[in-house]
């Protein structure tokens, strides 16, 4: 009944914000490649816990994705 694992469990590494690493002051809504990394294949915005983005940049990211959708650079939904 007891589980006796040979190896102790390690804590997963904390994800770091990709925008903080790049020292980005603003997230550009025209940079589609960077915005696509933070979206699913169904064009949904991924949450912070999945991407590791900090709260400040997550708010900017959401605004940038919505702006890009509005001017048809990104889709609202998947095809």
Order of alpha helices (4+ residues) and beta strands (2+ residues): alpha-alpha-alpha-alpha
